[in-house]
Amino acid sequence: MFLKSKKRKFWPSRKKYESATEWIKKYGIKVPAISKSTPISSMGSCFAREIKDWLLNKDYNYLLGNEIESDFSSHELFPGDQGKSPSIHASLAWERVYNTFTIKNIIDYSLNDISIKDRFIEVVSRTGQKYVSDLVRSRMIFRSFEEAKSNFVNHAEESRRILLNSEILILTLGLVEIWKCEESGLVIGSHPGSAYNLPKQFKPKVSNFSENLENLKYVIESLNFHNKRLQIIITVSPVHLLSTFRDDADVISASCYSKSLLRVVADEITKLENVYYFPSYEIATICSNIDEIPLYPDNHHVSREVVDNIMNVFMQSSSRSKLNLTK
């Protein structure tokens, strides 16, 4: 647990190091080796999309699902999704995965043959139009229950295929604020915002350390059982909360709390077999700030320069590793 290298123990002072990023490239924790042919997938919040785009642009073997998209009608409620594939954020249409409860749900329906009760419900848009929502996958909206269920059968098959064929899975942890059904215990993928109203039994909740740790333990153990070759890299998304429902904290403090709690969870979960941590959050919020790299052009999402910075460190860390990295 404790580092043998004395150089890792001291803050990267400008007197000794060219940049904080160079310091973490040289002394940061290693991740499993990745070549251009290594099958990779990613799942998580907005930052998982950044990882996906970067890997595809650099011609890495990022796995993509073969899903039915003709009945995807999200853009009718979310105009910004017009013309976009439902798999834009990940290897397939898991959509944006903001919380560990949703990751657990994905593992259940993909690998453990566990159906999720009440995942499909009828919702009414602000204009009065009726739709069917898949609550586990945010922004997955359909015109009927038949369309929703047909789409899901294909999605679940592809999800299983991606998870079983991946050798590297990158999970980006997003936030701890959730919306939970008081009756069924179902936690939804994300709040729909202004598109439609949730049923009244869904209430906001701040999930705690134990809940998130247990969710990830379940996820890791299931993945290790079904895919012996898989190595899992955990990272905390540097993208801040866009809003908070908490009345005891402002959104900046709430975002800091979410990231801090998930960072501790990530530290704990790396004690499990085949799990590694990569410091995306630290590179973005600490190293990029020290090195004066443009960070948040919209005060929310990280810049292209930061994404490049993170992924270049990631690949350099990977290049120093052996294929069967042991802890």
C-alpha positions in Angstrom: 0.0 0.0 0.0 2.8 2.4 0.8 5.1 3.7 -1.9 8.7 2.8 -2.0 9.7 5.7 -4.3 10.5 8.8 -2.3 9.9 10.9 -5.4 6.2 10.1 -5.3 5.8 11.4 -1.8 6.4 15.1 -2.6 4.1 17.6 -4.4 5.3 18.3 -8.0 7.0 21.7 -7.3 7.8 23.9 -10.3 11.4 24.0 -9.0 11.9 20.3 -9.7 9.3 19.4 -12.4 8.4 20.9 -15.7 4.7 20.3 -15.1 2.3 18.4 -12.8 1.2 16.4 -15.8 4.7 15.3 -16.5 5.1 14.3 -12.9 2.0 12.0 -12.9 3.1 10.5 -16.3 6.4 9.5 -14.7 5.3 8.5 -11.2 1.5 7.9 -11.5 -0.1 4.6 -10.8 0.1 2.1 -13.7 -2.8 0.6 -15.5 -3.0 -2.6 -17.6 -1.2 -2.6 -21.0 -3.4 -1.7 -24.0 -2.4 -2.1 -27.6 -4.3 -1.0 -30.7 -5.9 -4.4 -30.9 -7.0 -4.7 -27.3 -10.9 -4.9 -27.1 -11.9 -1.9 -25.0 -15.3 -0.7 -23.8 -16.4 2.2 -21.5 -19.4 3.0 -19.5 -20.3 6.0 -17.4 -21.3 9.7 -17.5 -20.3 12.3 -20.1 -16.7 11.6 -19.6 -17.1 8.0 -20.9 -18.1 9.5 -24.2 -14.9 11.5 -24.3 -12.9 8.3 -23.7 -14.9 6.6 -26.5 -14.3 9.4 -29.0 -10.6 9.7 -28.2 -10.0 5.9 -28.6 -12.0 5.7 -31.8 -10.2 8.7 -33.3 -6.8 7.1 -32.4 -7.9 3.8 -34.1 -8.0 1.7 -30.9 -10.2 -1.4 -30.9 -13.1 0.2 -29.1 -16.1 -2.2 -29.2 -19.4 -1.0 -30.6 -22.8 -2.7 -30.4 -24.9 -3.6 -33.4 -28.3 -2.2 -32.2 -31.7 -1.5 -33.6 -32.1 2.3 -33.7 -35.1 2.8 -36.0 -37.6 3.1 -33.1 -35.5 5.4 -31.0 -37.6 8.6 -30.5 -35.7 10.5 -27.8 -35.2 13.5 -30.0 -39.0 14.2 -29.9 -38.6 15.0 -26.2 -34.9 16.0 -26.2 -34.4 18.1 -29.4 -30.6 18.1 -28.8 -30.6 14.4 -29.5 -31.8 14.9 -33.1 -29.7 12.8 -35.5 -27.6 11.3 -32.7 -27.2 7.6 -32.2 -28.4 6.2 -28.8 -24.9 4.7 -28.5 -23.2 8.0 -28.8 -22.1 8.0 -25.1 -20.7 4.5 -24.8 -20.1 1.1 -26.6 -23.8 0.8 -27.0 -27.1 2.4 -25.8 -26.4 2.1 -22.1 -26.8 5.9 -22.5 -25.3 8.2 -19.9 -24.7 6.2 -16.8 -24.5 8.6 -13.9 -24.7 6.4 -10.8 -23.5 3.0 -9.6 -27.1 1.8 -9.2 -27.5 2.0 -13.0 -24.2 0.2 -13.6 -25.5 -2.6 -11.3 -28.8 -2.7 -13.2 -26.9 -3.0 -16.5 -24.8 -6.0 -15.2 -28.0 -7.7 -13.9 -29.9 -7.6 -17.2 -26.8 -8.2 -19.4 -25.0 -11.0 -17.5 -27.1 -12.3 -14.6 -30.5 -12.8 -16.4 -32.2 -10.6 -13.7 -35.2 -8.7 -15.0 -35.8 -5.2 -13.6 -39.4 -4.7 -12.5 -41.2 -1.5 -13.7 -38.4 -0.3 -15.9 -40.8 0.6 -18.7 -43.5 3.1 -17.7 -45.8 5.4 -19.6 -44.9 9.1 -19.2 -46.6 12.2 -20.4 -44.6 15.0 -22.0 -45.0 18.7 -21.1 -47.1 19.0 -24.3 -49.4 16.1 -23.3 -48.0 13.5 -25.6 -47.7 10.0 -24.2 -44.5 8.0 -24.5 -42.9 4.9 -22.9 -39.7 5.5 -21.0 -37.0 2.9 -20.2 -36.1 4.3 -16.7 -32.9 2.4 -16.4 -31.5 4.0 -19.6 -31.7 7.7 -19.5 -33.4 9.4 -22.5 -34.5 6.1 -24.1 -38.0 7.0 -25.1 -40.4 5.0 -27.3 -43.9 5.3 -28.8 -45.3 2.1 -27.3 -44.5 -0.7 -24.8 -44.0 -3.1 -27.8 -41.3 -0.9 -29.3 -39.6 -0.5 -25.9 -39.5 -4.2 -25.2 -38.4 -5.1 -28.7 -35.6 -2.6 -28.6 -34.5 -3.9 -25.2 -34.2 -7.5 -26.2 -31.7 -6.6 -28.9 -29.9 -4.2 -26.6 -29.5 -6.8 -23.8 -28.0 -9.3 -26.3 -25.5 -6.7 -27.6 -24.7 -5.6 -24.0 -23.9 -9.1 -23.0 -21.7 -9.6 -26.1 -19.8 -6.3 -25.5 -19.1 -7.2 -21.8 -18.0 -10.7 -22.6 -15.7 -9.7 -25.4 -14.0 -6.8 -23.7 -10.6 -7.2 -22.2 -10.6 -3.7 -20.8 -13.7 -2.0 -19.3 -13.4 1.7 -18.2 -16.0 2.8 -15.7 -16.3 6.5 -15.1 -18.1 7.3 -11.8 -20.3 10.4 -12.0 -22.4 11.4 -9.0 -24.2 10.1 -5.9 -27.5 12.0 -6.1 -30.2 9.6 -7.3 -34.0 9.3 -7.9 -35.4 6.3 -6.2 -38.9 4.7 -6.3 -40.1 4.3 -2.7 -42.2 1.2 -3.6 -39.9 -0.9 -5.8 -36.5 0.4 -4.9 -35.7 1.1 -8.5 -33.1 3.9 -9.1 -33.5 5.5 -12.5 -30.7 6.4 -14.9 -31.2 10.2 -14.5 -33.9 12.7 -13.9 -35.6 13.6 -17.2 -35.5 17.3 -16.4 -38.0 19.4 -18.3 -39.1 16.7 -20.8 -41.7 14.9 -18.7 -42.8 14.4 -15.1 -41.7 11.4 -13.1 -44.3 9.4 -11.1 -44.7 10.8 -7.6 -43.2 7.7 -6.0 -39.7 8.6 -7.2 -37.9 10.8 -4.7 -34.5 12.4 -4.6 -31.9 10.9 -2.4 -28.1 11.3 -1.7 -26.7 7.8 -1.8 -24.0 7.0 0.7 -20.5 5.4 0.8 -21.8 1.9 1.7 -24.4 1.8 -1.0 -22.0 2.8 -3.8 -19.3 0.5 -2.6 -21.7 -2.5 -2.4 -23.0 -1.7 -5.9 -19.5 -1.7 -7.4 -18.4 -4.8 -5.5 -21.4 -6.6 -7.0 -20.5 -5.3 -10.5 -16.9 -6.3 -10.2 -17.6 -9.8 -8.9 -20.2 -10.4 -11.6 -17.8 -9.2 -14.3 -15.0 -11.3 -13.0 -17.2 -14.4 -12.9 -18.5 -14.0 -16.4 -15.3 -12.7 -18.1 -12.1 -14.0 -16.7 -9.9 -12.0 -19.1 -11.5 -8.6 -18.2 -9.5 -5.9 -16.4 -11.5 -3.0 -15.1 -10.3 0.5 -14.8 -12.2 2.8 -12.5 -12.0 6.6 -12.8 -13.9 9.5 -11.5 -15.5 11.8 -14.1 -14.1 15.4 -13.9 -17.4 16.7 -15.3 -19.2 18.6 -12.5 -22.9 18.2 -11.5 -25.0 20.4 -13.7 -27.6 20.8 -10.9 -28.5 19.5 -7.5 -31.8 18.8 -5.8 -30.2 19.3 -2.3 -31.5 22.2 -0.2 -28.6 21.9 2.3 -25.8 22.6 -0.3 -25.1 24.7 -3.3 -24.4 22.9 -6.6 -20.6 23.5 -6.3 -20.4 22.0 -2.9 -22.8 19.2 -3.9 -20.5 18.4 -6.9 -17.4 18.3 -4.7 -19.2 16.0 -2.2 -20.2 13.6 -5.1 -16.7 13.4 -6.5 -15.1 13.1 -3.1 -17.3 10.2 -2.0 -16.8 8.4 -5.3 -13.1 8.9 -5.1 -13.0 7.1 -1.8 -15.2 4.3 -3.1 -12.8 4.0 -6.1 -9.9 3.7 -3.7 -11.6 0.9 -1.8 -12.8 -1.0 -4.8 -9.3 -1.3 -6.3 -8.5 -3.9 -3.6 -10.5 -6.4 -5.6 -9.0 -8.6 -8.3 -8.5 -7.1 -11.8 -9.5 -3.6 -10.8 -7.3 -0.5 -11.2 -7.7 3.2 -10.6 -6.8 5.9 -13.0 -6.7 9.6 -11.8 -8.7 11.4 -14.5 -10.3 13.6 -12.0 -7.0 14.6 -10.4 -5.3 15.2 -13.8 -8.2 17.5 -14.8 -8.8 19.4 -11.6 -5.3 19.5 -10.1 -2.7 18.9 -12.8 -4.4 20.9 -15.6 -5.0 23.8 -13.2 -1.3 23.8 -12.1 -0.2 23.6 -15.7 -2.6 26.3 -16.8 -4.4 24.2 -19.4 -7.9 25.5 -20.3 -10.2 23.4 -18.2 -13.9 24.1 -18.5 -14.9 26.2 -21.6 -18.5 26.0 -20.5 -17.8 25.9 -16.8 -19.1 22.3 -16.8 -17.5 19.9 -19.5 -13.8 19.5 -19.8 -11.9 21.0 -22.8 -10.4 19.0 -25.6 -7.0 19.9 -24.2 -7.8 18.3 -20.9 -9.2 15.1 -22.6 -6.0 14.8 -24.6 -4.0 15.4 -21.5 -5.8 12.7 -19.6 -5.7 10.1 -22.4 -2.0 10.7 -23.2 -1.2 10.1 -19.5 -3.4 7.0 -19.6 -1.7 5.6 -22.7 1.8 6.4 -21.3 0.9 4.7 -18.1 -0.4 1.7 -20.1 2.8 1.5 -22.1 4.9 1.0 -19.0 2.8 -2.0 -18.0 3.0 -5.7 -18.8 0.0 -7.4 -20.3 -0.7 -9.4 -17.1 -0.1 -6.7 -14.6 -0.2 -7.8 -11.0 -0.7 -5.7 -8.0 
